[in-house]
Amino acid sequence: QIVDMYNETCIALPKVKSLSDARKKTIKARLNKYSLADVQQAFTNAEESDFLKGNNPRNWTADFDWIMKDSNIAKVLDGNYKNRGDNPQNQQSSVNNYIDMWRNA
């Protein structure tokens, strides 16, 4: 169920294709600490994060194993990877939208 939830939610991240014993153990450990709703929220937060989808200086992308690591799921749930309004790319997009609005007025 957790793997399906990840694959359905995190469409921009690498898919989980197999469920190893290590992954089963990790899932069980996370479910002892977090609810299904918490895990779903972590996946949603990850999918919404430009940084976790590779928009970072190293073009690194999160994956299922990274998200499910205890210290990482906590950071994702805490919102540490949410997109920031002060991101220069977000600012440039806002400027471009504003310019387009005035051109079309």
Secondary structure, DSSP 4 states (H G I P E B T S, - for coil): -HHHHHHHH-TTSPPP----HHHHHHHHHHHHHS-HHHHHHHHHHHHH-TTTTT-STT-----HHHHHSHHHHHHHHHTTTS--TT-HHHHHHHHHHHHHHHHT-
